[in-house]
Amino acid sequence: MKTLKPLLIKSFIFSIVLGIITVGLRHTDIAPLIHDQWCYLLIFYFILTGFNFHRLLKSFQKEPRKFFYSFLSISILRMFLFIGIVLVYVFVFHADNTQNAVSFIITFTAYYLLFTTCEVVLIVSAIKNKKHQPH
């Protein structure tokens, strides 16, 4: 899978840039909205994004016509998994600390939206390039 390595590199660069932006935002007035463990969330999303790239590229290689359905099902499953993670974190670990729970939800959701956007842009461009390459 020649296409996976460039996707992982771009995702890594995106994670680094997002980390730098987060560090900068931690020195502003919105710092209380950023969870203290934001760096672990970045690592979590980077690893999960790499895993999704791998699965989606394999899906495209096997059945290019069914790629859209694979992409959609992976996205929906991931969204439900993340909703579950947020609910477990809020109710089990920080039910009594509202500020910490709110900062976790905001940080987790912001990273979810940013990484999902990055993933869509990168995978669509990779698939388009792969379609235009000679076999």
Summary of the structure (lengths in Angstrom):
residues: 135
radius of gyration: 16.9
end to end distance: 13.9
largest distance: 58.4
contacts: 360
relative contact order: 0.15
helix: 85%
strand: 0%
